[in-house]
Amino acid sequence: MTFTGLIGRICMFPLRAIINACVALRIHPNILTFVGVLINVAAAAELASGHFVVAGIIMVVANIFDFIDGKVAVELSAVSKFGGFWDSVIDRFSDIALFIGLIYLYSHMGRTDYVMVASLAMMFAIMTSYTRARAESLIAKCKVGFMERPERIVLFMIGAFTNRMAGVLWVILVLSIFTVADRVIHTYRELRHDSREALA
Amino acid sequence: MKNPAALPARILWNAFFWTYERASWQYDVMVIAILAFVWLVPPDWLKDPTAHGTGPIGWILERMR
C-alpha cells in the first residue's frame, strides 16, 4: 500500500460514520453541498483576517460536507444529473471564495506581488475545471493533470495549519498551469486521433 | 546504447504530463516533493507575507558556513 493510499484509508473511518449518520437522517445531498459552500465562505473570511489555523479547522469541516455529498447521494439512491451539476457549480464558488479570502488579506497587507500570485492561481484553478468540462463535451474522458480540487483543498489546509501559504500558492499556480496544458494537449491528441480514424 | 538523457527527460515529461492515479507510487513521490517544497523552502526566499525565517534549509546552510 502507498503512503497516500494509507492516509486515505485512515480518513475514511470517521467519514464513514458521518456518511452513515447523514444517510440515517436522510439529509438530501444537495443540502450537504450547499452547507459546504457556506462553511467555506466562513473559512475564506478567516483567511482574509489572517487567522490561518481557524480557517484550516473550518476548511476541514467544510470539505467533509463536500466529500460526503456524493457518497450520501449514492446510498440514498438520490443520484441525479442536476446533483452532479449543482455539486460542480458549488465547488467553483467554494474554490473562488478561498482565493478571494487570500487576495483580500494580501491586498490589505499591501502585497501586490502575492495578490497577483493568488489571482493567477485562482484563474488556473478555474481553468483546470473548465478545460475538463469543455473537453468532456468533445471527447470521452479528460482526466489528466495532477492539480485537481482535492489536491488544492488539502494544500490549502496544509498551508493554513503550518502557515506556509506562500509556498502552497506557488505550488497550486505552477501545477495548475501544467494541468491546464495537459488537458489542452490531451484533447488535441484525442481529437486528432478521432479525425484520422474518420478519414481512414 | 540508449541515450543517457532519455530517462531524466522521460521522468520530467511524465511529471509534467500527469496521467497517474491517486494513491499510486508516482503520486506518493509527487506529494513528497510538494511537501518538501512547502515545508523546507525558507519563507524568506519566497517573500512570504505571513511567515518569516529561513526554515530548515536556512538552518542547514547556516550550520555549513
Interface residues (C-beta under 8 A of the other chain):
Chain A: T2 F3 T4 G5 G8 G50 F52 L105 Y106 M109 R111 D113 Y114 V144 G145 F146 P150 L155 I158 G159 T162 N163 R164 M165 A166 G167 V168 W170 V171 L175 F178 T179 A181 D182 I185
Chain B: F16 F17 W18 T19 R22 A23 S24 W25 Y27 D28 M30 V31 I32 I34 L35 F37 V38 W39 V41 P43 L46 K47 D48 P49 T50 A51
